[in-house]
Every structure is written in structure tokens, then in C-alpha cells.
Amino acid sequence: MQEFIYFNNGALDFPLNEKIQVVTNEEDLEDNTYLISNSKSVKSEFLAPEIDFYIKNSKDSLALKITNVSALYEINATKFDFSQDISQTIEISNSLMIIYDDIEDYKNFIKNLKPNEFELYKVEAKLIKDIKNSIGNFEVIVNSNDKDIKLPTSQIVWFNQKLTKVKNGIFDPNILGIDSILEKIRENIDSFSFKKTLLYNKNICQYDDRKVKETCSKCEEVCPTNAITKDDKNKKLVFSYVDCLACGECVSVCPSGALNSAATSRESLYEISLFYKNRHPLIISSSIDLDSIDVSLKENVFPLVITGDIFDESILLTYLQVSSSQLIYFSQDISKGSKEAIKILNEIYEKKYSKKAIYLVENIQELEVALKEVEFVENSYFNFNQQELKKREIFAQRLQKLVGNQDLGIVKTGEYIHYGRVLVNEANCTLCLSCVGACNVDALFANEADFTLRVNPSVCTGCGYCEVVCPENDCLTIKQDELELSPVWFTESILAKDKLFACVECGKEFATTKAIEKIASIMGPIFAKQSETKKRTLYCCEDCKAKIMIKQGLLDA
């Protein structure tokens, strides 16, 4: 397979790298398949529309254009190398359900169908109780004579559909138009192809298996489809990739980084960021029609097209620091998490550099202004190998470098991005370490060398699960949604400390003093009524506790 191809019916006014095959005639394409192409006319694994966009609009010198076009191919090859969005196919029958309020809508629609083209079902909308599953395997629950009836179907046409969340395979003629729907449902007959769009690490998920209290489910909340749902009984997330739009909403709001884009993972975005050193990053949502955009890209403006708004605060700061430049983000329907991350970083940069970090633009006019204003930020470059690190660890290290020895104050975080500082009333803490066991991002941990409970606030997600599981009263609280831009934010601090208690029989240290004292305060009065020996067991290690009880039993006998 030839890796890179550039296809254009017209001739280029500058040469391309020898790695890139240049074709100007469609007949020369034959039936070859390529890795990266600039054109939809070419069969390729990856389409890179930013190549023609850059060539058409850039004001870079000729030498820079030659270098940068090659870099754009390499960037897309990096995407390909890291991509894990595996294609999947499901079988689709010709069964079709039409849901309507007005029978005339039904009649007008079926006029456009060929005889026996579909196995048709018609249902009045008022009878619909629920729709389960996904395209190819819908289970429609209808209420008929006060009985629930389950009707299977592969696809659904629903006039004025009432679902709050979109499902693939349900089409509303009043939104899409009859001709468009007919094209789609005919295209889907026999099979429907989709991709696994998400990577999921349940070990750092702030929802999975947290049965005491739900502390996070933002991904399910922001998902516009049924791609992510909650199994509340078992506290598990359920994924339906067939319904995923790859919008990036869930990835952008995930506090711990448990969700990751399968097409362009956090790891691949880091590798791609290395191409942007000393360049102005122009991040463009794949939903933008680049062919229709005619703007002037000043020198060193370098585009990157990304599927879904998957940039969170850690990735945005990575691109800011690696490029040592402000960044332009072009999206017409930005995800909630990305929008909030941009707000946070703009506040941080204003405090540190008296400049905004990111220009968020939604139209051509705003883009033109940003392209004129974007500039490099002096002394902002920083990089390190962040592969294998968690999302919050990446952001903490980068933010720590930015803050340095300064105290830049506090930035408030919002509805979708949470940071917090754990506070402990040391007098009431017994160092039972329930909070440590509850923290799956390692913000809370125990230091066995000096018997301390410690916290690293910079990686805390503010989920609150440690507060929920703490067994003591008036002990652990969380100061929510404040990001402290000072050196102490990135430093381990001691929340509580104790010393080990020595067994009164053998002298072996076996538990913290506070834990023994608490148990003794509860059980001491009860045991005192029984015998002094039993009361003494409260201060003994496991081995000695058994020995003195056996000894007392023999004496009593």
C-alpha cells in the first residue's frame, strides 16, 4: 500500500516530499488504496482535509509549505498508528416501523416505497410506551388494551419523534426530510457499520462500583444519545457504540480520564502535539466544512482536524506549552467540558501572562480576528514525556511548571470540571484509611514510614467519595471547585498523623493509637462489667488477646 497520496486535477505550484505520490488524473488512481489522502476521490484509510485547506490558505514561505505538508501527512499517520476505533457490523433486516400522530403522514410516506421493499409496521404515537435496544434490534413497547406488547423492528420512522436522547436508526421526516430518510434506511438494509469510539478504564472511573453513593455520572448526563447509560443497580456504565456520535462530550467531562477517544486517544494527541513546537495550533472540529472556508493563515499557523471535541484541560495545556503559543479552537457546537476547560485556562493565562490562552471561535468572522491576533507566549514552553500518566497527573505537572514559585490566586471551576481540596479534622481521624481505599486517582494515600494520611490536592477530582465512606463524625470534608495556583497545591500535605500502639502483653506494635483508643472508649465500659482480663484484651495484639482469654478461661475452670 502506498502510504501518502496527493490528488488534485490542477497542478501544484510547489513540489512535495518524495514520500507523497502526486496524482493529477483520476484514471491514474486505478483501484489502489492509500493510507492518507487529501481527497474524497481517493480510497484511503484516513482523509486529511486540512492538507488542501493549508495549501490554499497558508501564507508560509514555499520552503515551509513543503515541510508542513509533509508534517500534515505524518500527523495523520500518527492518528492511524494509535487508533483503536475498530469497525463493527450488525445485520439489519428489512423490517420498518412507522410511528405517526396523523394517519396522513403515514400514507404520504409509504407512497415513496417500492412494493414489498420493507416489512412494514404502523403504530400510533400515543401507544408508544418505550423503545429499547438499538438499530437492527429495536424492541418497541406499545400499550394495547392496557397490555404491554413487544414489537421487534430494525429501523423506525417516527414523525415528530418524542425521544429525549437520539438513537441511531430512528428517523424523523420533519427534521431530515423524506428523501433523505429513504436513502438512509435503504442504505442500512442487510448491514450497518459503526466503530468502537471509546476506550474505558473502569479502575479510575468515578461512577463504577461506587455503591455507597453516586459521585459521578457526567458522561451519561451529557451524552446526547443512548451511547452511555447507567446500570444503577450494579453501578456500572453500559456502552452502546452503535448509538455513539463521536461528539466527544463524555471524554471532555470525564474527571479522571477514564474515558478516552478510540480514534484519537490522549496518547496520540500528545505525540501529535510534538509537531506544533514553534507553530500556532489551529484546532478544527471535523464537523467544519473546510472546503467552504477562505481565510488567510498567517505564517506558522498549523491546522489540526479532530473528530469530536475531545480536548480537556490537560491536552489543551499540553498544546499550549509545547507550541509556546496561544491556540485557536474552531468549533460550532463545542462540548461542555472543552468549553469549560478553555474558560479555566484563559483565566490561568490571564493571571500568569496577561494574555488569553485560547481563542474559541464559532464562525469565519471570529476566526479571521483570531488568526490576526494569535501570537507566541514568551517563556511558556515546557514539555516532558507524559505517556502512561493519568489525565490529572499530566495537568498537575504542567500547571506546576506554569505556576512556579508564584502565588497566582484561585480559579473557580464549574459544573463539568471539578477540583477539590480534602480537609481533615485531625482530632477525629483514627487513620482507618477508608478514604484511601475509596480514592482511585491516588490523591489520598498513607505513608507507612511515619504513619501519616497525606493528600496531593492537584490530582483530586473532588468526587466526594472519601467523604461518603469516612466512618467518623466531623472528620473529612472537601472544599469544592477551587483550583489553587500556588506551590502548595502541588505538594503532598499531611492531613493526620499518629503513632503505633504497642501490645501491653508482648510489646508488639500492631495498630494506631487513635484506633485503639476509639475502640477502647466504645467497648471498655461494656467489657469492664465482665472482667478486667477482657478489658485488657482491648489493648492486646491478636495473638496475645487469644492467649490471655484462654488463660483466664482455665483459671475460671
N, C-alpha and C positions, 0 to 999 in steps of 0.2 A: 504494500500500500504506500503510495506517495503521501508524505505527511502534509505538506503545505501547498495549497494552490491559490493563485490569484486569478480570478476570471473577470474580464472586462471587455466589452465589444470595442471599446476605444483604446488607444494606445496610452500608456503612462508616459509622463514627461521626465521620469527619472527611473533608474534601474533598481531592481530589488535584489536582495541577497540570493545567492545561488541555491540556497535550500528551498526557495519558493519557486514552484513551477508557475510560469505565467502563460495563460491561455486567452486568446482573443477571439476564438471561433468555437461556437457550441459543438460543432462536429468533432473537434479535437478532444472534447471531453470523453467521448465514447461512453462506456459503461463503467468507467473507473470510479472507485470510492476513495475519498481522501480523508485525512484526519481533521484538518482545519481549513475552512474555506471562508471567503468573504461574501459569497453569493449563494442565494437560494437555488440558483440554476445548477449547482454542483452537488452531487451526492457526497455528503461528508458527515463525520461523527459530530463535529462542532461547527456551528455557524457563528462567525465573528463579525457582526455588522459594524462594530466600531472601527474596523480597518478602513472601509470606504469613507466613513464619517470623518476619520482623522485625516485621510489623504485629501479629501475635498475641502476641509475647513482649516487645517493647521497652517500657521504662519512660521513654522520651524524652517530652518535652513535645509537645503537639499540633502546635505550630509546627515543631518539629524533625522530627516524623514526616512532615509534608507535604514538607519539604525532603529528608529522607533517602530516602523512597520514590522521589522523582524521581531522586535520585542513583543508586539501585539500578538503575533503568531505563537511565540513562546509562552506568553501568559495563558493563552487558551489551551496550549498543550499541557501546561501545569494543571489547569482545571480538569482536563481529561485524565491525567495521571492519578489525581486524587479522588476523582468522582466515584461515588458508591451508589448512585441512583439507578439501581438495577431495574431493567424493564420487565414488566409482568403483563400477562394477558389472561383475560377471563372470557369464557364463552357467553355469547348473547343469542337468545332465541328471537323469533320474530313476534313475540307477544308484546302487545302495546295497550296500555290503559289510557283512556281519555277521561279526564275529570273536568266537569263543567258546572256552571251555575245556570246557564241558558242553553237549552237544547239546540238552539240555532247555531251556537258556536260549534257544537259537535258536528252538526250537519255540514257546516261550511268547511270544516277541516277535512272530513272524510271524502269530500268531493275531490280532493287532491291526491287521494291514494289510488293505487292500481288495484284491480280485483285480486283478492286473496294475497295481497302483499304482506299484510300483518294479520296475526290472530288478535282480534280486537276485543277489548272490554270497555264498556262505558259505565261511569259511576257519577252520580250527582255529588257535588262537593259537600253538601250538608250531611252526607252519610259517612264521610271520611273521619275516622277516629284516630288513626295513627299510621305512619309508614315506616317500616323497619328495613334494615339492611341497605344494600347499595345496588347500583346498576347491574342488571343481569340476574339479580336475586332479590328483587323487591318483594316485600310481604306487606300488602295493603290491608289494614284492618278496617272493615266497614261495619256500621251498625244497621242491622236489618231486623225489624220486628223485635227490637230490644235484645237481639243476639249479636255477638261479635262473630264476623265471618272473615277468614283469612283468604285473600286473593293473591296468588303469585303472578308477577309480571316482570318483564325485563326492562322496559322503558315506560315512561309516563309523560303524557302531555297534559298539563294542568293549566286551564285558563284562570288567571288571577290567583296563582298558587299562594297558599297561606303559610308555608313553612317559614319559620324564623331563621333557620340555617339551610344553606343551599346543599342539595345533593346532586352529584353527577347523575345524569340520566333522567332528570325531571326538568321539563322544558315548558316555559310559559310563552304562548304565542303572542301575548300582548307586550312582551318585552323583546323577544327575539324575532318575531315575525314568522309566518307560516312557512315561507320558502326556506328560510334558514334552518328551521326545525326539521323540515322534511329531509334536508341534506344531511343533518347530523344523525337522525335516527336511522336513516338508510345506511349511512357510513358505519354505524355501530353493529349492524346485523352480522352475526357469526362471531365477531370477537371485538373486544375493547381493550386497548393497550394503555397502560399507565406505568408510572415509575414509583419506586420506593423513594420518597422525597426527604425522609427524616432519619437521622441517627439518634438513638436514645440510650442514655446511660442512667438506668434506674437507681444506681448506687448513690448518685448525688441529687436525685430528684427530690424536690421539697414537698411532694404530694404522696409518692409511692409508699405504701405500707405504714403511713402515719395514722394509726387508728385511734389514738387518744383524742386528737382534734385535727381538723383540716387546716393546714397552714399555708397552702398554696395550690392554686389550680388556674393561674392566669392564662396558661396556654389554651385550656378548654374554653375559658371565658372569651378570649379574643378571636378564636378560630371561627371564621365566617361560614364554615361548612360543618359536616359531621366527621371530619378527618380525625379529630381528637374528642373523645368522650370519656366520662369518668365512670368507673365501676365503684360506686360509693360503698357498697357492702364490703368489698375486699380492698378498697383503697388502691386501685390500680388504674393507670391510664390505658385506654383502648384506642388503637390507631386503625383508621380505615384509609389507606393510602389511595384507594381508588377515588376518594372524595377530595383529596388534597389539591389545592390550587397553587401550591408552592408560593404563597404570598409572603411568607416569612414572618407573619405576625407572632407565631408561637416562639420561634427562635429568638426574636428580638426582645421578648419579655421574660424569657426563662432566666431566673435569677442566678442559678448555679452553673449554667451551661450544659445541663442535662440533655437539652435538645440542640441538634446541630443539623445544618443543611447537608443532605447526602450529595447534592450536586456540587456545592462549593463549601466544603467544611471549613471550620475555623483554622485548621492546619494548612489547607490550601490557600486560604486568604492571607495567611502570614507569608507563605512562600511568594505569593503574588506581590505582596507589599514591597518586597525587596527590589522589584523593578521600578519603584516610584521614588527612589532616592534622588534628590535634587530635581524632582518633577512636581508639577501641581496636579494632584489627583482629581479627576472629574469622574465621580461615581454616577452611573446612569442605570436606572431601573430598566429591565428588559421589556417592560410594558411600553416604553417610549419608542415611537416610530422615528428612528434616526434618519431615515431617508428624507423625511419632510423637514428636517432641521438644517437651516442655513445660517451659521454663525461664524464669527471669526475667533479661532482658537489661538490666543497669543502664544509666544514661544514657551515651551516647556509644559504646556497643558496636555495631559496624557489621559485618555479616557479608559474606563473600565466598566463593562456592562455586566450586571449581576442579576440573576434570576431571584426575585423576591427581595424584600427589604430585610436582609439577614444581618445587617451591621448593628452590633451592640456597642456599648461604650468601650469595651476592651479592644475590639477590632478598629473602631474609629480612631482611638488614641494611637494604636499601632501605626496606622497610615499617616496620621498627623506627625508622629515623631520620626518615622523612617524617612518621610519625604521632607521633613523640616519646613513644611509649607501649610498654609491654610488649605482647606479641602472644599470642593463643590459637590453637593449631593443633589441630583436631579431626579425627583420622583413626584408623580402627580397624585399618588394615593399612598403616602408613606405609612409604614406600620407604626403602631402606637409606641412600641419600645424604642425603635430607631429615632422617632421624633423626640421622645423624652431624653434619650441619650445625647442627642445633638444639643438640646437645651442645657443639659448639665455641663457638657464640655465647653460650650460657649461661655458659660458663667466662669468656669475654671480658667479659661484662656484670658478672659477679660481681667480677672484678678491677677494673673501672672504676667501676661504680655500686653495688656490693654488692647487686645485685638480679639475679634471673634475667631473661633476655631473653624467653623463650618458654615458655609453658605447653603442653606436649604432653599432650593428653587423649585417652582412648580410649573413655570411656563417659559417661553422663549425670552420674553422681556426681562424677567428676573435672571435668567441665565446670562444674557448679554451683559447685565450690570455686574454680576459676579465674576465673569470672565475678565472684565476690565480691572476689577479691584483685587482679585486673588493675588497673594504675594507670599514670599518665603518669610518664616518667622525666625529671627536671629536667635541662636543658642537653644533651639528647641529640638535638635537632632538627638535621638537616643535609640539604641537597638540592643537586643540580646536574643539568644536562642530560646524562644518561648514554646517550642514544640513540647508536647506532653503535659504542659501546665494547664490547670483549670482556668476557666474564664476569670474568676475573681482574683486569682493569683497573678494573672497577666496584667490586669488593670492595676492591681496594687503596686506591682514593681514599677510600672510605667508612671503611675501617678506619684509615687515616692520620689522618682528621679526629677519629675517636674517641680514638685514642692521644694525639694532640697532641704535647707535649714530654715526656710521661711515659715511664717505663720500667716496663711492667706485667708484665714477665716473659715466660714462654714458655707457649704452649698446644700440647699434643701433638695432632697429627691422627692419623687412624686408618686403617682398612682401605680405606675407599672415597673419602676425600678426602685428597689428598696435597699438601703444600707442601714445598719444599726450598731449601737454600742451596748454590749451586755454590761449591766451593773449588778453587783452582788453586795448584799448586806453581810459582811464577813462574820458578824456576831452570830448570825443564824445559820451559816453554812456549815454543814458537817462533812464536807468533801465526799459525799456519797458518789459523786461523779455521774449521776443520772443525766445531767446536762451534757457531759462529754459524749456519752453514748448516743444522745439524741442528735448531736451536731454531725452532719455528714459532709460538711465542707471544711472541717478541721479548724474552724475559728476558735473553738474551745478545746482545750487539751490539758492533760495533767502532766506535771513534771515530777517523775518519781524520785529524782535526785534530792529535791528539797521539799517534797510533799506540798506542792502548790497547785492551785487551779489557775490556769492562765487563759488569756484571750488575745487574739490578733484581730482587732476590730476591722481592719482593712479588707478582710475576706468574708466577713459576716454578711449574710443575706437578709438579716432582720426577719427571718421567718417566724420566730417566736416559739418554736417547738421546745427549746430548752426551758423556757418559762413555764410551758404547759406541764412538762414532766417533773419539774422540781418539786420534791415532796415537802419542802419546808415552807412555812408561812413567812411572808415578808422577807424573802431572801433574794430572789433573782427577778430582775426586770430588764426591759430593753428600751433604750432611748431610740426611738424610731426616726428614720428618714432624714438623718443628718450626716453629711459627708464632711469630715473634719480635715481641712487642708493644712495639717501641721505634722511635724516629725513624729509626735507621739501616736498618731493614728496608725502608723506602720510598725510600731514597736510592741512586742509582747509585754503585757502588763499582768501583774499578779492580782487576782480577784480575791483569793482566800488562801490561807496558809495554816498548817497545823503540824504537830509533831506526832510521832508514833507512840502508842501506848504499850508499855511492857507488861506482860503477864505477871500477875502478883505471885504466882507459884514458881514458874521457871525462868522468868525474866525475858522471854522471847517477845520481840515487838511484833504485833500482829494486826493492829488496826489503828486508825487515827484517834487521837484523844477525844476530839469532839463527838465522834460517833459512839464511843464507849460511854461518854458522859450522858449523851442523849438517851441511849438505851437504858442506862442505869437509872436515870431520872424517871423513866416511864415504868420500868419493871421492878426497881428497887423496893418501893413501898409494898408491892404485891408479894415479892419473894421474902421480905422481912417477916411477914406473918407466918411463913412456913418454916424457915430455918436460916441461921446465919451462914451455913455452908452453901445453901442455894443462892443466897445473896452474893456470896463471894464468887460464885461462878460467873457472874456478870463481868468480872474483871480478869477472867482467865482465857487463855487461848483454847482452841478447840480440843487439843489433846488433854490439857490439864483439867478442863471442865468435866470431861468424862471420868478422869481418874478420881477426882475428889468426890464426885457423885457416887461412884462405885464404892469408894472407901467409906463414905457416910452411910451407904446402904448396908454394908457389912457390920458397921458399928451398931446401927439400929437393930440389926437382926440379933 
